[in-house]
């Protein structure tokens, strides 16, 4: 009996457990896909999925790779695209959520419908349709640049190249001769990180030099002015730090430090501040000539002038504010030349030391650049032949050296702010401006159609400008200020402007512009620095940064361009009003033969866009200008006939300068304040309504008083005549009467007087 049972068991097939999928026929491989876990069938039997199969035991086939995330249990493609699996307690079923796009669905996403992965820049994880036949879901085509990806969730069909501060639908009318591509090294994340660290050390070293040698703090924004001035004069191969400048001593940096010696003079509004500033200047100048190696005659003059100023302060204690200012100007005029001669060697040493450190930093950056390129077997480019002389529409700057494979950059996209992180360095940018950079990248980058290097190059772009601006969040803001949107629209409609001469991918309005950094900005549509851009015809808008060297270089370059061409060429230049100061640039433009019109926009009557508009709130986009702005129209004869600056057009331009954005921001702010005030008043009213006890006590007080009066009258009637209290002393028994009541009733005041200072007697 036992042998027969064992015999039947040996012949019986292997039992199929509940929930175990059925094995396929011999020789058939499973499809390369992942599907949700199948629940166990409560009725028993085989609860199988028609795509979940196993292999027969005799000849095992290659298994489908398991999911790297056991918690969410999804294929690698969906995990990298941002899809995650979660359980809904309310519905009692699974759902899928995309952390990049914010999309959720009850059904499992289909493989290939998700955005491409940025962790596979060479496209190894995706199948190439042209490499061979493929079936099922593995035969997916590679994602093109017009498909969705995590940093730009909108599809190309729904893409709008217009935003609240840009319009990329305007075509250019700028014509140039075909030019050679640049020999600059493409941006690399590790190199950009090294440049940022070396620049920060350079800033700290500059502050230490000013403190140790001159005993003053480094002037605010002076380092940024030095970088900007060196960019226009440097002939080295680094896009930001100087390495080949003549002379090594920067005039701007020299003047900035000299203005802080012996003390920093500021505008004063009060008499005490003017007196203290005069005393401090006299004492500092006297101490400086005594401690420095100066000629005896200079030391004698400075000491005599400073002692005379201090004596005048002691003998004239009741002077006016203007008297102190005039005395300070007189002292500065008498001692300024001698103080400058005493401080000149030390200040020149600071400038030279800073330039030497910058050259050493550039050398380190250059070495690391080519070390990375050689690891990817990229050598120095060959010599290029000059292109054929032909006219073309202006196109973005191009690089000869190919870009190596870039490392992975982490990103986190929120509805308002997008964060990109690389090796602990996190860059933040508004999500709307990420979409703007995405549009520029799609329109101008031709070596990355799949957008695989978009996050890496965006991180390099943000890191470069943050390094240039400074350590603080809002430092260097005025270097990137731009014209308001209504003004740019009027320039485009009335004067045919389609090009910005001084902009960046972060603040540009048109898709064609010039910027400081060709290597990082070229992928986003930059034509390179303006001093290297040579158009033949077109209408341009120029709003240079407030740096005398940059303005002088711009005016000189514009004059040369207008002289060399006979085709329509127009430049509309916006400059701060400096007519009160002796400025050769303004005089040169006013006396230029190409000047057609000149208008002035009054101060406090116009505004500009914030230089940090890519990280601030939209309500803070506009800044009121406290200084007047001059507008120059430099045109040749052909441009004057094509885009004449008539009175009607100029009136429209001045109307566009009206601070609409500033007033709108103030209106929104006042509305928010009124809303908060109404909420507080409503809350206080509700709290008062909830406290009725105080009103009840006020109402019940007279009743208690009447009861006490009745008791008092009854007690008085029961007392004998001799023991009754006089009626005028009733206040002592019941309550304390006020001073007005006592005077009205002519009753004596029984309160004890307070022996104070006479202001409050009681």
matplotlib code that plots the C-alpha trace (Angstrom):
import matplotlib.pyplot as plt

x = [0.0, 2.8, 4.8, 1.8, 1.2, 4.9, 4.7, 1.8, 3.5, 6.7, 4.7, 2.6, 3.7, 5.0, 2.2, 1.6, 1.4, -1.1, 0.2, 3.0, 3.1, 2.9, 6.2, 6.5, 7.3, 10.8, 13.0, 10.9, 12.5, 10.5, 9.8, 12.2, 9.7, 8.7, 5.1, 3.3, 3.3, 0.3, -1.8, -2.4, -5.7, -7.8, -9.7, -6.4, -5.0, -2.6, -3.3, -1.0, -0.3, -0.2, 3.2, 4.8, 6.5, 9.3, 11.8, 11.8, 14.3, 16.2, 17.5, 17.5, 17.3, 18.7, 16.5, 15.1, 17.2, 15.5, 14.5, 17.3, 14.7, 12.9, 10.6, 9.0, 9.8, 9.9, 12.3, 15.4, 14.0, 10.9, 12.9, 15.3, 12.4, 11.0, 8.2, 7.5, 5.0, 2.8, -0.2, -3.4, -5.0, -8.2, -8.8, -7.0, -4.9, -1.5, -0.9, 2.2, 3.6, 6.3, 8.4, 9.7, 6.5, 4.1, 1.9, 0.1, -1.9, -3.6, -2.2, 1.4, 3.3, 4.2, 7.9, 9.1, 6.4, 8.5, 11.2, 14.7, 17.3, 20.1, 22.2, 22.9, 24.4, 25.6, 22.3, 23.6, 20.5, 18.1, 17.8, 18.8, 16.1, 18.7, 21.0, 18.8, 15.4, 13.6, 10.2, 7.9, 8.7, 12.4, 12.1, 11.8, 13.3, 15.8, 14.3, 14.8, 15.3, 11.7, 10.4, 9.8, 12.4, 12.4, 13.6, 11.1, 7.9, 6.0, 6.1, 7.3, 3.7, 2.6, 5.9, 5.5, 8.7, 7.2, 7.4, 6.7, 10.2, 11.3, 10.1, 12.1, 9.8, 11.5, 13.9, 17.1, 18.0, 21.7, 24.0, 27.6, 30.5, 31.0, 33.5, 35.8, 34.6, 36.3, 39.2, 38.0, 37.7, 34.0, 32.6, 33.5, 31.8, 35.0, 36.9, 34.0, 34.1, 37.8, 37.5, 34.9, 37.1, 40.2, 38.1, 36.7, 40.3, 41.3, 38.5, 39.6, 43.2, 42.3, 40.4, 43.3, 45.8, 43.6, 43.3, 46.9, 48.6, 46.2, 44.1, 40.8, 38.1, 38.0, 35.6, 32.3, 32.0, 35.6, 36.7, 33.7, 34.7, 38.3, 37.1, 34.9, 37.6, 40.2, 37.8, 37.7, 41.5, 42.7, 44.2, 44.5, 42.7, 40.5, 37.1, 36.9, 40.2, 42.9, 46.3, 47.6, 46.9, 48.9, 49.4, 49.1, 47.9, 44.2, 43.2, 39.7, 41.0, 43.6, 41.0, 38.6, 41.3, 42.6, 39.1, 39.2, 42.4, 42.9, 39.2, 36.1, 34.1, 30.3, 27.5, 26.3, 23.0, 23.5, 25.8, 27.3, 28.3, 29.9, 32.0, 33.1, 34.0, 36.2, 38.0, 38.6, 40.0, 42.4, 43.7, 44.0, 45.9, 48.3, 48.9, 49.5, 52.3, 54.0, 54.2, 55.1, 58.3, 57.3, 59.3, 59.7, 58.0, 54.8, 54.9, 55.1, 52.2, 49.9, 50.6, 50.1, 46.8, 45.4, 46.4, 44.8, 41.6, 41.4, 42.1, 39.3, 36.9, 37.7, 37.3, 34.2, 31.8, 28.6, 29.2, 26.6, 26.6, 27.8, 30.8, 32.0, 31.6, 33.5, 36.3, 36.5, 36.8, 39.5, 41.5, 41.1, 42.3, 45.4, 46.3, 45.0, 48.1, 50.5, 48.3, 48.1, 51.9, 52.3, 49.8, 50.6, 53.4, 51.4, 48.2, 50.1, 51.6, 48.0, 47.0, 50.1, 49.8, 46.2, 47.1, 49.9, 47.6, 45.1, 47.7, 48.6, 44.9, 44.5, 47.5, 45.9, 42.6, 44.3, 46.2, 43.1, 41.1, 43.6, 44.1, 40.3, 40.3, 43.3, 41.5, 38.8, 41.4, 40.7, 43.8, 44.5, 42.6, 44.4, 44.9, 41.8, 41.5, 39.8, 36.2, 34.9, 33.9, 30.1, 27.3, 25.1, 22.5, 24.2, 24.4, 25.5, 29.1, 30.6, 33.5, 36.1, 37.0, 34.4, 32.8, 33.7, 31.2, 30.0, 29.3, 25.9, 24.2, 21.4, 18.4, 15.2, 12.4, 9.7, 6.8, 8.7, 12.4, 14.7, 17.9, 20.9, 23.6, 27.1, 29.5, 27.7, 27.5, 23.8, 22.6, 19.0, 17.0, 13.3, 11.5, 10.2, 13.8, 14.7, 12.0, 13.6, 17.0, 15.4, 14.0, 17.3, 19.1, 16.7, 17.0, 20.8, 22.5, 23.3, 25.7, 23.2, 19.9, 18.9, 19.4, 21.6, 24.0, 21.4, 21.6, 25.4, 25.7, 23.0, 24.9, 28.1, 26.2, 24.8, 28.0, 30.0, 27.7, 27.5, 31.3, 31.5, 28.8, 30.4, 30.0, 26.8, 23.4, 22.6, 26.2, 26.9, 23.2, 23.5, 25.9, 23.0, 20.2, 18.2, 15.6, 11.9, 9.8, 7.6, 10.7, 12.1, 8.8, 8.7, 12.3, 11.4, 8.2, 9.3, 13.0, 13.4, 15.7, 16.2, 19.6, 20.9, 24.6, 25.0, 22.9, 23.1, 21.0, 19.4, 18.2, 18.0, 14.7, 15.6, 17.1, 20.1, 22.4, 26.0, 27.4, 30.6, 31.2, 31.3, 32.0, 29.1, 26.6, 27.2, 25.0, 22.2, 22.4, 25.1, 27.1, 30.1, 31.5, 30.4, 34.0, 34.5, 31.1, 31.3, 27.9, 27.4, 23.8, 20.9, 19.3, 20.9, 20.2, 23.2, 22.8, 26.4, 27.2, 28.1, 31.9, 33.9, 36.2, 33.2, 31.5, 34.6, 35.3, 31.7, 31.7, 35.0, 33.8, 30.5, 32.2, 34.5, 31.5, 29.5, 32.5, 33.2, 29.7, 27.3, 24.3, 21.7, 23.3, 21.7, 22.7, 20.4, 22.6, 21.4, 23.8, 23.5, 23.4, 27.0, 26.9, 27.6, 31.0, 33.7, 33.2, 35.0, 32.7, 29.5, 31.2, 32.4, 29.0, 27.4, 29.9, 29.7, 28.9, 26.6, 24.5, 20.9, 18.9, 19.6, 16.9, 17.1, 14.7, 14.4, 15.3, 12.6, 10.4, 11.5, 12.7, 14.9, 14.6, 16.4, 19.9, 19.0, 15.6, 16.3, 16.2, 13.9, 10.2, 8.3, 6.9, 10.4, 11.3, 11.5, 13.7, 13.1, 16.0, 17.2, 19.4, 18.5, 19.2, 20.5, 19.4, 21.7, 20.7, 23.9, 23.0, 24.5, 22.6, 21.0, 19.8, 18.4, 16.3, 15.0, 14.5, 14.2, 13.8, 10.8, 9.2, 6.2, 8.5, 10.5, 7.3, 6.2, 9.6, 9.4, 5.9, 7.1, 9.6, 6.8, 7.2, 4.2, 5.9, 7.0, 3.5, 1.9, 4.3, 3.4, -0.3, 0.0, 2.0, -0.6, -3.4, -1.6, -1.1, -4.8, -5.8, -3.6, -5.0, -8.6, -7.7, -6.3, -9.3, -11.7, -9.7, -9.8, -13.5, -14.2, -12.1, -14.0, -17.3, -16.1, -15.5, -19.0, -18.1, -16.4, -19.6, -21.7, -19.7, -20.0, -23.8, -24.1, -22.0, -24.8, -27.1, -24.5, -24.0, -27.8, -27.9, -25.0, -26.9, -30.0, -27.9, -26.2, -29.5, -30.9, -27.8, -28.1, -31.7, -30.9, -28.0, -28.5, -28.3, -24.8, -23.2, -24.5, -21.9, -22.3, -23.7, -20.7, -18.4, -20.5, -17.6, -15.3, -17.7, -19.0, -16.4, -13.7, -15.0, -13.1, -11.4, -14.1, -16.9, -15.3, -14.9, -18.4, -19.9, -17.5, -16.4, -13.0, -10.5, -9.6, -6.8, -3.2, -1.2, 1.9, 5.1, 6.6, 8.1, 4.9, 3.9, 1.6, 0.2, -1.6]
y = [0.0, 2.4, 1.4, 2.0, 5.5, 6.4, 5.1, 7.4, 10.4, 9.8, 9.8, 12.8, 16.2, 19.0, 20.8, 24.4, 26.7, 29.5, 32.6, 30.8, 31.9, 29.2, 28.4, 29.0, 26.5, 25.3, 27.8, 30.9, 33.8, 36.1, 39.6, 42.1, 44.1, 44.6, 44.4, 44.9, 42.1, 39.8, 39.1, 35.6, 34.0, 33.3, 30.4, 28.5, 27.4, 29.4, 33.1, 34.0, 37.0, 36.5, 38.2, 36.9, 33.6, 31.3, 29.1, 25.3, 23.6, 21.5, 24.5, 27.8, 31.0, 34.5, 36.0, 39.6, 41.8, 42.5, 46.0, 47.9, 49.4, 46.7, 49.2, 50.5, 47.5, 49.3, 48.9, 51.1, 53.2, 54.2, 54.8, 57.1, 58.9, 59.7, 57.1, 55.5, 53.0, 53.8, 52.3, 54.2, 53.4, 55.2, 53.3, 50.1, 49.9, 50.8, 54.0, 55.5, 59.0, 60.9, 63.1, 65.2, 66.0, 65.7, 63.3, 60.4, 57.5, 54.3, 52.3, 51.4, 53.7, 52.1, 51.7, 54.3, 56.9, 58.4, 61.2, 60.1, 59.5, 62.0, 59.2, 57.6, 60.4, 58.0, 56.3, 52.8, 51.8, 52.5, 50.4, 51.9, 51.2, 51.1, 48.5, 45.5, 44.1, 44.3, 43.3, 44.4, 47.2, 46.9, 48.4, 51.9, 54.7, 57.0, 60.2, 63.2, 66.8, 67.6, 65.0, 65.6, 65.4, 66.0, 69.6, 70.6, 68.6, 70.3, 68.6, 70.4, 70.5, 72.6, 74.6, 78.3, 80.3, 83.4, 84.1, 86.9, 88.3, 86.9, 86.5, 84.0, 84.2, 87.4, 86.6, 88.5, 91.1, 91.2, 90.2, 89.2, 87.7, 84.1, 83.6, 80.9, 78.9, 79.5, 77.5, 77.8, 74.6, 73.6, 74.0, 71.1, 70.7, 69.9, 72.8, 75.2, 74.0, 74.6, 78.1, 79.0, 77.9, 79.7, 82.9, 82.8, 82.4, 85.3, 87.5, 86.6, 87.3, 90.7, 91.6, 90.5, 92.7, 95.8, 95.1, 94.4, 97.0, 99.9, 99.1, 99.6, 97.2, 96.2, 98.5, 97.0, 95.5, 96.6, 93.0, 92.6, 95.9, 94.6, 91.3, 93.2, 95.6, 92.8, 90.9, 93.8, 94.1, 90.6, 88.6, 85.3, 82.0, 82.0, 83.5, 85.2, 85.5, 87.7, 86.2, 88.5, 92.2, 95.3, 97.1, 94.7, 97.5, 98.0, 101.7, 101.0, 98.9, 101.5, 104.3, 102.2, 101.6, 105.2, 106.5, 104.5, 106.2, 107.6, 107.0, 106.4, 109.6, 109.3, 111.8, 113.1, 114.7, 115.6, 118.1, 115.5, 113.1, 115.9, 117.0, 113.4, 112.8, 115.9, 114.9, 111.3, 112.5, 114.9, 112.4, 109.6, 111.8, 113.0, 109.5, 108.2, 110.8, 110.2, 106.4, 106.3, 107.2, 110.5, 113.7, 116.1, 118.9, 116.7, 115.6, 119.2, 120.4, 117.6, 117.9, 121.7, 121.4, 118.7, 120.5, 123.7, 121.8, 120.3, 123.7, 125.2, 122.5, 123.2, 127.0, 126.8, 124.4, 125.9, 125.8, 124.8, 121.6, 123.4, 124.9, 121.4, 120.2, 123.1, 122.7, 119.0, 119.8, 122.3, 119.8, 117.1, 119.5, 120.5, 117.0, 114.8, 114.9, 114.2, 111.3, 109.8, 109.9, 108.2, 105.4, 104.9, 102.2, 100.2, 100.3, 99.3, 96.4, 95.2, 95.4, 93.6, 90.9, 90.2, 90.0, 87.6, 85.3, 85.4, 84.2, 81.3, 80.3, 80.4, 78.1, 75.6, 75.7, 75.3, 72.2, 70.5, 71.3, 69.4, 66.7, 65.9, 66.2, 63.9, 61.3, 61.3, 61.2, 64.7, 66.6, 70.2, 71.3, 71.8, 75.1, 76.4, 77.9, 81.2, 80.8, 82.1, 85.8, 85.7, 87.4, 85.3, 85.9, 85.9, 82.5, 81.3, 81.0, 77.6, 75.6, 73.5, 71.3, 68.6, 68.1, 65.0, 62.9, 65.0, 63.7, 63.3, 66.4, 65.9, 68.0, 68.6, 70.4, 72.1, 74.2, 77.4, 76.6, 74.1, 73.0, 71.4, 69.8, 68.6, 67.5, 69.4, 72.7, 73.5, 76.0, 77.4, 79.0, 79.7, 77.0, 79.4, 80.4, 76.7, 76.5, 79.6, 78.0, 74.9, 76.8, 78.5, 75.2, 73.6, 76.5, 76.9, 73.7, 71.4, 68.8, 67.5, 66.8, 64.4, 67.1, 64.7, 67.4, 70.0, 69.8, 69.7, 72.7, 74.6, 73.9, 75.3, 78.4, 79.1, 78.4, 80.7, 83.7, 83.1, 83.0, 86.3, 88.0, 87.2, 85.3, 87.0, 86.2, 89.7, 90.8, 92.1, 92.6, 95.9, 94.2, 92.2, 94.8, 95.0, 97.2, 96.7, 94.6, 97.4, 99.3, 96.3, 95.8, 99.4, 99.1, 96.0, 97.4, 101.0, 100.7, 97.2, 96.0, 92.3, 92.0, 92.8, 93.7, 93.2, 90.4, 86.8, 83.7, 84.6, 88.1, 88.2, 89.1, 88.1, 84.7, 86.5, 88.5, 89.0, 88.0, 87.9, 84.2, 82.4, 78.9, 78.5, 80.8, 79.6, 76.6, 78.9, 81.3, 83.7, 85.3, 85.8, 89.1, 92.3, 93.4, 90.3, 90.7, 92.5, 93.0, 94.5, 95.5, 95.3, 97.2, 96.7, 97.7, 98.3, 98.6, 98.1, 97.5, 100.6, 100.4, 103.1, 100.7, 98.7, 101.9, 103.2, 99.9, 99.8, 103.3, 102.8, 99.5, 101.0, 103.9, 101.5, 99.4, 102.4, 103.7, 100.4, 99.6, 101.2, 99.0, 100.0, 99.7, 101.2, 101.2, 102.5, 103.0, 103.4, 105.0, 106.5, 110.3, 111.4, 115.0, 116.5, 114.6, 115.1, 112.1, 111.9, 109.0, 111.1, 114.0, 111.8, 110.4, 113.8, 115.1, 111.9, 112.3, 109.3, 110.7, 111.3, 111.8, 112.1, 112.0, 111.8, 109.8, 111.5, 109.8, 108.2, 108.1, 104.8, 101.4, 98.4, 94.7, 93.2, 91.7, 88.6, 88.1, 84.3, 83.7, 86.3, 86.5, 87.9, 90.7, 92.0, 92.0, 95.8, 98.3, 102.1, 104.0, 106.9, 108.2, 109.7, 107.6, 108.9, 107.4, 107.9, 106.9, 106.2, 105.4, 105.6, 107.3, 104.0, 103.1, 106.7, 106.3, 102.9, 103.4, 107.2, 108.3, 110.6, 112.5, 110.2, 107.1, 108.8, 109.7, 106.1, 105.1, 107.5, 106.3, 102.7, 103.7, 104.6, 102.4, 100.1, 97.1, 99.1, 100.5, 97.1, 95.6, 98.4, 97.8, 94.1, 94.8, 97.2, 94.8, 92.1, 94.4, 95.4, 91.7, 90.9, 94.0, 92.9, 89.4, 90.7, 93.0, 90.1, 88.0, 90.7, 91.2, 87.5, 87.3, 90.3, 88.6, 85.5, 87.5, 88.8, 88.7, 92.1, 93.7, 91.9, 93.2, 96.7, 96.4, 94.7, 97.2, 99.8, 97.0, 96.1, 99.7, 100.1, 97.0, 98.4, 101.8, 100.0, 98.1, 101.4, 103.2, 100.3, 100.3, 104.0, 103.9, 101.2, 103.2, 105.9, 109.5, 110.1, 107.2, 108.0, 108.8, 112.2, 112.1, 113.9, 111.0, 108.5, 108.2, 106.8, 103.9, 103.0, 104.0, 106.4, 109.4, 111.0, 114.4, 116.0, 114.7, 115.9, 119.5, 119.4, 118.4, 120.7, 117.8, 117.6, 115.4, 112.6, 111.1, 111.3, 113.6, 112.1, 114.1, 113.7, 116.0, 118.1, 116.5, 113.9, 114.8, 111.6]
z = [0.0, 0.9, -2.1, -4.4, -2.9, -3.3, -6.9, -7.7, -6.0, -8.0, -11.3, -10.4, -11.9, -9.7, -8.1, -9.1, -6.1, -6.0, -7.6, -9.5, -13.2, -15.9, -17.6, -21.3, -24.0, -24.5, -26.4, -25.9, -24.0, -21.8, -22.9, -21.4, -19.3, -15.7, -14.6, -11.2, -8.7, -9.2, -6.1, -5.0, -6.3, -3.2, -5.1, -5.6, -8.8, -11.0, -10.9, -13.8, -15.9, -19.7, -19.9, -16.7, -17.7, -16.3, -18.1, -18.2, -15.9, -18.5, -20.6, -18.6, -20.5, -19.5, -16.8, -17.0, -14.7, -11.4, -10.3, -8.5, -6.2, -4.2, -2.5, -5.7, -7.9, -11.2, -14.2, -14.4, -17.3, -15.3, -12.1, -13.8, -15.4, -12.0, -11.6, -8.2, -7.0, -3.9, -2.2, -1.7, 1.6, 0.7, -2.6, -1.5, -4.7, -6.1, -8.0, -9.8, -9.3, -11.3, -9.0, -11.9, -13.7, -10.7, -12.8, -11.2, -12.7, -11.6, -14.5, -14.8, -17.2, -20.5, -21.1, -23.5, -22.7, -20.0, -20.3, -21.2, -18.6, -17.9, -16.4, -19.8, -21.9, -24.6, -25.0, -24.1, -22.1, -25.1, -28.2, -31.5, -34.1, -36.8, -35.2, -35.8, -35.6, -32.2, -31.0, -28.3, -26.0, -26.5, -30.0, -28.7, -30.7, -29.0, -27.6, -29.7, -28.6, -29.1, -26.6, -23.0, -20.3, -16.5, -16.7, -19.3, -18.9, -21.8, -25.1, -28.3, -29.6, -26.6, -26.3, -26.2, -27.0, -25.3, -21.6, -19.1, -19.8, -23.1, -26.7, -28.8, -31.8, -33.1, -36.0, -36.3, -38.9, -37.9, -40.8, -40.4, -42.4, -41.7, -38.9, -37.5, -34.5, -31.2, -29.8, -26.2, -24.1, -23.6, -20.0, -17.7, -14.3, -12.4, -14.0, -13.2, -9.6, -9.4, -10.9, -8.3, -5.4, -6.8, -7.4, -3.8, -2.4, -4.6, -3.1, 0.4, -0.4, -1.7, 1.4, 3.6, 1.5, 2.0, 5.7, 6.4, 4.2, 4.3, 7.3, 5.4, 4.3, 0.7, -1.2, -2.0, -5.5, -6.3, -7.0, -9.5, -11.2, -11.5, -13.1, -15.6, -16.5, -17.0, -19.2, -21.7, -21.6, -21.1, -24.0, -22.1, -22.7, -19.5, -20.0, -16.6, -14.7, -16.2, -17.3, -20.0, -19.3, -19.9, -17.6, -14.6, -12.3, -12.9, -12.9, -11.6, -8.7, -7.9, -7.8, -5.7, -3.0, -3.1, -2.4, 0.9, 2.1, 4.7, 5.4, 3.4, 2.9, 2.8, 2.4, 5.7, 6.6, 10.2, 11.9, 14.3, 11.5, 9.5, 12.5, 13.3, 9.6, 9.5, 12.8, 11.6, 8.2, 9.9, 12.4, 9.8, 7.3, 10.0, 11.3, 7.7, 6.8, 10.1, 9.6, 5.8, 4.0, 2.5, 1.8, 4.7, 2.9, 2.3, 6.0, 7.1, 4.9, 5.9, 9.6, 9.6, 7.7, 9.9, 13.1, 11.8, 11.0, 14.5, 16.1, 14.0, 15.2, 18.9, 18.5, 16.3, 18.1, 16.7, 12.9, 10.3, 8.2, 5.1, 7.0, 8.0, 4.4, 3.0, 5.6, 4.7, 1.0, 1.7, 3.8, 1.2, -1.6, 0.4, 1.6, -1.1, -3.4, -0.5, 0.8, -2.7, -3.1, 0.3, -0.5, -4.2, -3.8, -1.3, -3.5, -6.6, -4.7, -3.9, -7.5, -8.8, -6.1, -7.0, -10.7, -10.0, -8.0, -10.8, -13.3, -11.0, -10.8, -14.6, -14.9, -12.6, -14.4, -17.8, -16.6, -15.2, -18.4, -20.6, -18.1, -18.4, -22.2, -22.5, -20.4, -23.1, -25.9, -27.0, -28.3, -29.3, -32.4, -35.7, -37.3, -39.1, -42.5, -42.8, -44.1, -47.3, -47.4, -47.5, -45.7, -43.4, -40.6, -37.2, -35.6, -32.1, -31.2, -32.0, -30.4, -32.2, -29.3, -28.8, -25.4, -23.4, -21.5, -18.6, -15.1, -13.6, -12.1, -9.5, -9.9, -8.0, -9.7, -7.6, -8.9, -8.1, -7.7, -9.4, -7.7, -9.5, -7.3, -8.3, -5.6, -2.9, -4.8, -5.3, -7.8, -7.5, -10.3, -10.8, -12.6, -15.2, -16.1, -16.4, -19.1, -20.7, -20.7, -22.2, -25.1, -25.8, -25.6, -28.1, -30.5, -30.5, -29.4, -32.3, -30.8, -28.2, -29.9, -27.2, -24.4, -22.4, -21.4, -20.6, -16.8, -16.7, -18.9, -17.0, -13.8, -15.3, -16.5, -13.1, -11.3, -13.7, -13.1, -9.3, -9.3, -11.2, -9.1, -5.7, -2.5, -1.4, -2.9, -4.3, -4.9, -8.4, -9.1, -11.0, -13.5, -14.9, -14.9, -18.1, -19.7, -18.9, -21.2, -22.6, -23.6, -25.5, -27.2, -28.4, -29.6, -31.6, -33.1, -33.7, -34.4, -35.7, -32.7, -32.6, -30.9, -27.4, -27.2, -23.5, -22.0, -20.8, -21.0, -17.7, -18.6, -22.4, -24.1, -27.7, -28.6, -30.2, -28.0, -26.9, -23.5, -21.5, -21.5, -24.9, -23.6, -21.2, -23.0, -26.6, -26.1, -25.1, -28.1, -27.2, -30.1, -27.8, -26.3, -28.0, -28.7, -30.9, -32.7, -36.0, -37.7, -41.1, -40.8, -38.3, -35.4, -32.0, -28.4, -26.1, -22.3, -21.0, -17.3, -15.3, -15.8, -17.6, -19.3, -20.7, -21.9, -23.5, -25.3, -26.5, -27.9, -29.7, -31.2, -32.4, -34.1, -36.0, -37.1, -38.4, -40.3, -42.1, -43.5, -45.9, -45.1, -42.5, -39.1, -36.0, -32.3, -29.5, -26.4, -22.8, -20.3, -16.8, -16.8, -16.0, -17.4, -14.0, -13.9, -16.4, -18.7, -22.0, -23.2, -23.0, -24.7, -27.5, -28.1, -28.1, -30.7, -32.8, -36.5, -36.3, -33.5, -34.7, -31.4, -27.8, -25.0, -21.3, -19.1, -15.7, -12.5, -10.4, -13.5, -14.9, -13.8, -14.7, -14.4, -11.4, -12.1, -10.1, -11.8, -12.2, -8.4, -7.0, -6.8, -9.8, -7.6, -7.1, -10.8, -11.3, -9.5, -9.5, -11.0, -8.9, -11.6, -15.0, -18.1, -21.4, -24.7, -27.8, -31.3, -33.4, -37.0, -40.4, -43.3, -44.5, -41.0, -40.4, -43.5, -42.5, -38.7, -38.2, -34.5, -35.0, -32.3, -32.2, -31.8, -29.1, -27.2, -27.3, -26.0, -23.1, -22.3, -22.2, -19.5, -17.1, -14.0, -14.6, -13.0, -10.0, -9.4, -10.0, -7.4, -4.9, -5.6, -5.0, -1.8, -0.5, -1.3, 0.6, 3.6, 3.5, 3.4, 6.4, 8.2, 7.6, 8.8, 12.0, 12.6, 12.0, 14.4, 17.1, 16.6, 17.0, 20.1, 21.6, 20.8, 22.7, 25.9, 27.1, 30.9, 30.8, 29.5, 32.0, 34.9, 33.6, 33.4, 36.8, 38.7, 39.2, 40.6, 43.1, 44.0, 44.6, 46.8, 48.9, 49.1, 50.5, 53.0, 54.0, 54.4, 56.5, 58.7, 59.2, 60.3, 62.8, 64.3, 67.0, 66.0, 67.4, 65.6, 62.1, 59.5, 57.8, 54.3, 52.7, 53.8, 51.8, 49.2, 51.9, 52.7, 49.2, 46.6, 45.8, 43.9, 41.1, 41.3, 39.1, 41.2, 44.4, 43.0, 41.6, 45.0, 46.9, 49.1, 50.6, 48.8, 51.2, 49.0, 50.1, 47.9, 46.2, 46.8, 43.4, 40.8, 40.3, 37.0, 38.5, 41.9, 42.7]

ax = plt.figure().add_subplot(projection="3d")
ax.plot(x, y, z, "-o")
ax.set_aspect("equal")
plt.show()
